Amino acid sequence: MDDFRCGRCRALMFRAAAGAIAASLEIKCRRCGALNHLRPIEPAREREERHDDDRA
């Protein structure tokens, strides 16, 4: 489980399993009123190898 905390005052906002956030999220902190924008972490995509066929 990951802790998600306010970016301004570090108050705990919620806990979630790794990879549980599938879309962007905007949460207002109950303690300081700051808007926190969360978005899922996307893994670095590897480039696919390009295979050039010699078709003539």
trRosetta pair geometry for C-beta under 8 A, 3 or more apart (Angstrom, degrees):
i j d omega theta_ij theta_ji phi_ij phi_ji
1 15 4.8 29 169 170 119 113
1 16 6.8 159 -152 82 77 16
1 17 5.9 -54 -101 -89 63 50
1 18 7.9 -137 -104 -30 19 70
2 15 6.7 167 80 -154 40 66
2 16 5.9 -23 57 66 90 69
2 17 7.4 79 10 -177 85 10
2 18 5.9 101 -27 -81 114 66
3 12 5.9 -64 -165 -128 109 100
3 15 5.5 -31 -99 -100 55 85
4 12 7.6 96 74 -159 50 60
4 13 5.0 -58 104 60 93 105
4 14 5.3 1 51 61 113 71
4 15 7.1 -177 12 -89 80 32
4 16 6.7 21 -18 12 119 103
4 27 8.0 81 131 40 130 155
4 36 8.0 140 162 134 105 148
4 38 6.6 -7 -151 -96 136 149
5 10 4.9 7 163 -158 132 53
5 11 6.4 159 -157 74 81 30
5 12 5.6 -47 -100 -96 82 44
5 13 6.3 159 -118 0 23 88
6 9 4.9 9 92 51 135 76
6 10 5.9 -89 64 -35 81 10
6 11 4.6 29 7 43 123 81
6 13 6.0 120 -53 -48 72 108
6 29 4.2 45 -107 -102 133 135
6 31 6.8 -121 -9 47 161 112
6 32 6.5 134 163 34 157 115
6 34 5.9 111 -167 61 112 121
6 36 5.8 -129 -129 -59 59 136
7 34 6.6 -124 58 130 85 144
7 36 5.5 152 -1 -115 101 99
8 29 6.8 -124 46 4 110 161
8 32 5.3 -122 96 90 128 154
8 34 4.2 145 4 -35 137 162
9 29 6.5 137 36 168 113 156
9 31 5.3 -121 87 98 153 128
9 32 4.3 153 -21 -23 135 136
9 34 7.1 168 -1 8 93 128
11 29 5.8 114 54 -159 124 113
11 30 7.1 -121 126 55 152 81
11 31 4.3 149 -46 7 160 141
11 32 7.2 173 -1 -2 128 96
12 15 7.5 -6 -175 -49 114 86
13 27 5.6 94 -173 126 144 148
13 29 6.6 -89 -89 -108 109 73
13 30 8.0 150 -118 4 73 91
13 36 6.8 -118 -56 48 162 154
14 27 7.8 -127 2 -131 114 165
16 20 4.1 -132 168 59 113 141
16 21 6.4 83 112 -41 159 88
17 20 4.5 107 61 -48 78 119
19 40 7.7 49 -143 -148 50 110
21 25 6.2 -89 -146 -11 120 129
21 38 6.2 -82 -153 135 161 118
21 39 7.5 169 136 -178 129 19
21 40 4.9 -171 105 -83 91 83
22 40 6.0 14 -132 -60 19 145
23 39 7.9 -60 155 -135 33 68
23 40 7.0 13 -39 -18 10 113
24 37 6.8 -8 -175 -174 106 89
24 38 6.9 162 -159 89 57 51
24 39 4.3 -18 -106 -101 84 89
24 40 7.6 -104 -71 0 51 73
25 37 7.4 153 82 -159 51 44
25 38 4.4 -12 62 63 101 101
25 39 7.2 -179 20 -76 68 43
26 35 6.0 -5 -173 -174 100 103
26 36 7.1 158 -155 80 49 48
26 37 5.4 -15 -103 -103 78 68
26 38 7.6 -173 -77 23 31 71
27 35 7.5 151 78 -156 34 55
27 36 5.0 -22 65 62 85 101
27 38 6.8 15 6 0 108 114
28 33 6.4 -13 -177 -155 101 46
28 34 7.3 169 -151 84 58 33
28 35 5.6 -31 -96 -98 72 65
28 36 7.5 170 -91 16 20 78
29 32 5.0 7 100 49 134 78
29 33 6.1 -58 70 -3 86 11
29 34 4.8 24 16 48 125 78
29 35 7.8 -130 -1 -69 81 20
29 36 6.3 83 -47 -20 93 113
42 45 7.8 -23 149 -35 108 92
